[in-house]
Structure formats: structure tokens, C-alpha cells
């Protein structure tokens, strides 16, 4: 199975995004939930130019 080489799972808040994504850059991301110490992906996306800004657009939205 292919991997996206993502690092960690984080709470999706503006503060956390700014802490983890510290420069304007493209990237990919997975949205989901953690249960019993396992992260389950519900949505995979990408930004071609600013992943920080793209992730902030998801804050407060349901990824179902």
C-alpha cells in the first residue's frame, strides 16, 4: 500500500496548524479521528501552494 509519509496526528485548530505548519508550502493531509490509539482517515486532501491556509478552512467542519 502506498504511503503519504505524514507525521503525527493533531487537533485541527488555528493555533495548532500555525504551530505545526510554520511556512507557506504545498502539502498533503489526512482528516479523521483517533480511536484506541489508532488514527482512522476519513478524507485525504492536498494544497498546491499553502497547506496552512487550506487546513484552517477545515476547522470546525465535519470531514464525513
Helices and strands as residue ranges (DSSP letters): H 14-20, E 27-35, E 38-47, H 51-58
